[in-house]
Amino acid sequence: MRGKFILPLAAFAIVQSASAVYLVESFENGVYTVANASSKAVSQSTLNVTDGNFSMKIDDLNGGWSFTWGGYSSAVYDKWFANTKMLIDVYFPARADFQQVQLVLATNSDNGWDQKEAVGWKWLNAGQDYRATIEWDYSAQKDNSITTSSWFQIHLFGAVPGKGSAVSYPCDIYVDNIRFDGAPVPEPMTLIALGGGLLAVAARRRRK
């Protein structure tokens, strides 16, 4: 009797793994590289930690168009391609004065450059903070993407040219738990067909 349930359970495990969230970065082993040290500074932090023990703190010193970035292998591109959404937990702490906050996400690879304004110049009053899980649905970009890339990068921007002002900078941005999600999950009828086929194989082996 035990053997009759092994294959259906294995099929269920396959389906579960297909829909699992893939963690790209939780900043436990370091932080991203700064492109321009006069504009941005980065460090590990214990604030806004949503995975592990650390987050990454970005000191956006002057609002200039510069970025912090992390480089990854082809295996991470494969995970990107297998999914349809990037998620990242962000936190902008309150200040004594009002501020406008922004965050731009970008990816870069052999496939080219794509970006999204994840936090679009949100106004925060004095004493008001902002905490959110940002979701980038990149399914449209992926439709025309190449299937493999030998490298993959994630970029984080704090501001765009001309937007910096004395009331908004310097500001702090905390980011953590960058992950991919949205891998296609088989339809119920597909699962039924898969389970039925596996049961048929198991029954045939038992008859032999």
C-alpha positions, 0 to 999 in steps of 0.5 A: 500500500505504501508504494501507491502513494510515493509517486503522487506525493513526489508529484506534489513536491515538484509542484511545490518547488516550482512555486517557491520564492527564490531568495536573491539577497538578504545582505548577511554576507555584505552589501552592494557596490557603490558606483559613486562614493560622493553620492551614495554610501552603503553599510549593513544595518539591523533596521528593517531586517525582514530576512536574516540578521541584517539589511542594507542601509543606503545613505543617499547623500545628494540625490544624484543619479548614481546607484548601488549594485550587486553582481550575480551568476548565470544561475540567478539569471535562470531564477529570474527567467523562471519567475515573473516578479521581483520583491524587495522590502524597503524602509524610509525612516522619518525625519524632522522635516518633510521629504520626498523619497524615491527608489528605482530598481534595475536589472542588467544582463546579457539581455540588456537593461530594464528598470522600474520606478518602485517608489515614485517620489512619495511625499512624507510629512515631518515625523512620517516614515514609509515601509513597504514591500515593493513588487516589480512584475517584469513578466512583460519584459521577460516575454522578449528576453533571452533564455540564458545569460552569463551574468546578472546584476541588480541596481538600486537608485535613490534619485534622478537628476534635477530632483534633489533638494535640500529638504529631501537629502541626505536621506536613508534607505533600508532594503532587505529580502530581495527575492523572485516569485511568480514561477508558473504553477501547473493547472489542476487538470495538469496535476490530475493528469500527471498523478493519473499517469504516475499511478498507471506506471506504478500499477503496471510495475506491480503487475510485472 
